């Protein structure tokens, strides 16, 4: 059966769906014609449920994967939701442009599910999964140039080691990078997921392996590098905040510690008063502008993990904008949105966060 004639509702199992619906739609009943933005539409598992739970809302669905966007759009039509749905083909860091192009100036909820969609994992030719032999592609948007094969063929040993260590938290990042460079010099570049699996298996000592496939962290790191995921996330959160109406919400599901750290750091900026400790009076402009809705991160319970193993690493966080952004914060966010990727990475390296 081809992807085109499969029921897309059976392809993807949304993670923490009830919690996400509660957090995204919980504040919408008091608003007229609210706007929801699903920044990572995928196959619209979350999005269709949001629209059913908030019948007065419209939803902008953003996805950089044209195939997923087309399938999601068909699903919206099939479920009678097309008149309240606006599809946008773009990476989520083009959040502002996506809204401006559709004449939308403010939103009431923005949702991000940062995990791979089941479509991307299950389509073996994408090369995302280490459990299937496939070309080393890993592009979420197949129109972009950079692939995992190109990274492995062209990056030097130092950059490869950095990617594996930072994005994959791989203990053996340096010897893996060294072996990759030696392999491509002697035998030619790696071209398939099976070849990369075999190489990593040869490098990592069996006594020091985490549970599961030893190449898991390397594949994760390559996916993040190929798609620029952390830079895009760091550049998107300020864009969302700048577009939020008062009472608007930001809801994010992360699956990697660096993603969660980025989200947590961004949200923390608005959760405490911006004054010195023990200051007796807090001026209005220094009061918190976010309210935490999740009390830290929500995790999947044992029952959900058993039925959907991909939920094991999820961390769900949400905040609500309680007042207009302070002018100095607004100015900072505008500046951060304008930072190109390299400058943003430099700020991270200097410990300046987002």
Secondary structure, 3 states (H helix, E strand, C coil): CCHHHCCHHHCCCCCCHHHHHHHHHCCCCCCCCCEEEECCCCCCHHHHHHHHHCCCCEEEEEECCHHHHHHHHHHHHHCCCHHHEEEEECCHHHHHHHHHCCCCCCEEEEEEECCCCHHHHHCHHHCCCCCCCCECCCCCCCCCCCCHHHHHHHCCHHHHHHHHHHCCCCCCHHHHHHHHHHHHHHCCCCCEHHHHHHHHHHHCCHHHCCCCCCCHHHHHHHHHHHHCHHHHHHHHHHHHHHHEEEEEEEEEEECCHHHHHHHHHHHHCCCCCCCCCCCCCCCHHHCCCEEECCCCCECCCHHHHHHCHHHCCCEEEEEEECCCCCHHHHHHHHHHHHCCHHHHHHHHHCCCCC
